[in-house]
Structures are given as C-alpha cells and as structure tokens.
C-alpha cells in the first residue's frame, strides 16, 4: 500500500507506531521496523546519561539489518519547560535520526537541524492556526491530533481537521492520530485524505510494552466512556483511564495552580514543576501493584480486546485494511 508517507519514509505500510511516554521501548520499535512500519518513541523515555545514544546506535544497526523493512523516528517535546530538549536534539542529529515528531512548542530548531542532513519533521497540530506556524517554518507534514487521541488529545474531530489541513496546505503530508485501533479506522482516514495514521493506545496492550499487566488489562477492559481529560499530569489536558485514583485527585488544577500557570513571571517554572511531578506519578503508575494509577490511553480502548505481540497487531491491522477496502470496492 503506497502513499506519500510510505514513499517519504520508505516503509511498506502507512502507519506510525506513536511515541508513548514510559510505554515505547526498544523492543516495540524494533518490532515495528521489522513489520514494515515507522515506529517512534519519546526521547524523554531515556533520560539517564548515555541511554539515548546507546539506543540510537542499536536502532541504526537494526535499520540496516537484513530483517528491517521499516524505519524509526523520535518524538521531541520542544517546549522550553523540557530541560533535556537541546541535549537530546544534539544527540539525535549526531546519530542522524531518520525523522522527528515535535510536540508542544516551537519546532523551528528541530526543522533546521533535521533538514541539514535530510531528515523529515512532522509536527503535532490540533488546529489550523498552529499548523500555519509549522508550515511557515518548513515542516514536512503534520500529525493531525484529533478527538479521542491518547495523551494530549485535540479538540477537533479528524473528519473536519484532516480535510481542512489538506485545503490549507495541499503539499503537506497529513497523518491522522486519534481513535484508530483497526483497519477500518485506517481505511477511513485514508479516505479522508490522510497519507497515513499514527497508532498509540493499541500498542499499550502489547506483549512488548514495558508497563504492568494491570495497565495492559485496563486498556483491554475499558470503554471509550472510561476515558477522561485531566490537567493534573502536565497542566495541559491529557486523556487517561478514569481509575479510582484519578477520580480521587480530580481532573482540574485548583485556582492557585491556574494562577501560577498563567502568571508571566511564574508560568515557565511552575509548568516545569507540574510536568516533572506528573512524570513521577506516571512512572509509579506503570509498575505492578501501585494503587496510584494514572494511565494514559485514548478512546480506541473501546476497540481493543486482547494483548498481542506488536507484530501480530500490525499484521492484523494490515489485513483488516485490505479486507475493508475489498468489501468497500464491492459496493461500488
């Protein structure tokens, strides 16, 4: 199946395994590459000295190996509140990471550095205004983050966001993210004009995912009505499973937290503290037996019924997409 995304990234199928904080790992990325898709991870999953360099060396070797049919990319949080941003970018450029996904900030520096050696940059966007800024900076495409996405979901439906992005930026690659867990979802996004899809939540319920079985089982057993938005993790609304602990701590910042987040003097440092605190809470949550469960997931939990290997998940989604296309063709 060939699209602009498969051509640009030289992959077999137009899918990106989305970057997921504390979930994405080396085994998942390699499984994605061996299955012919583009697999990604957040740089913040590797914060200890030397970890990121070691992983990138291993992925570069795997990419050139005999079994690899896909590629890999890295997600950078480009907000000023990310203290490791510039260090991680320098490492990625030195290791010549094939492509980048930028989130939550100005991607100018990433675009400039990546383009120096031919790497591609796709920017998370949730609206046309943000997309315009990224377009003006020369990005290669957009990750259209819509309603139902895991993590920092967008407010707009993909049925409107994707065609609108195409209308305003006809030369840019658009990748759909949010609520996709099967071939039917992939086919619908391609019909809207997306060049590919970004799938995250489905891979939480994978054998390779480095999280507790409690988390994986919660993804399998939850319904879309169990997904809620919380400001407690990063200050920006983030989708999580509505666990008893999430209910206990609430979903919105209190008036003092909101004031500190909006004050021009305090907002940078307060947001940094909120994000650091949220990261620590999430780290506790992924371990077995922890009752402080803050589990990120999107509304596609509704469509997830089992825990399987990444390879099996990808091959199943490929088959569903082709079968869906076959059935659709019979109707016309």
Buried (B, 14 or more C-beta within 10 A) or exposed (E): BEBBBBEBBEBBBBBBBBBBBBBBBBBBBBBBBBBBBBBBBBBBBBEEEEEBBEBBEEBBEBBEEEEBBBBBBBBBBBBEBBEBBEEBBEBBBEBEBBBBBBBBBBBBBBBEBBBEEEBBBBBBBBBBEBBEBBBEBEBBBBBBBBBBBBBBBBEBEBBEBBBBBBEEBEEBBBBBBBBBBBBBBBBBBBEBBBBBBBBBBBBBBBBBBBBBEBBBEBBEEBEEEBBBBBBBBBBBBBBBBBBEBBEEEEBEBEEEBEEBBEEEEEBBEBBBBBBEBBBEBBEEBBEEEBEBBBBBBBBBBBBBEEBBBBBBBBBBBBEBBBEBBEEEEEEE
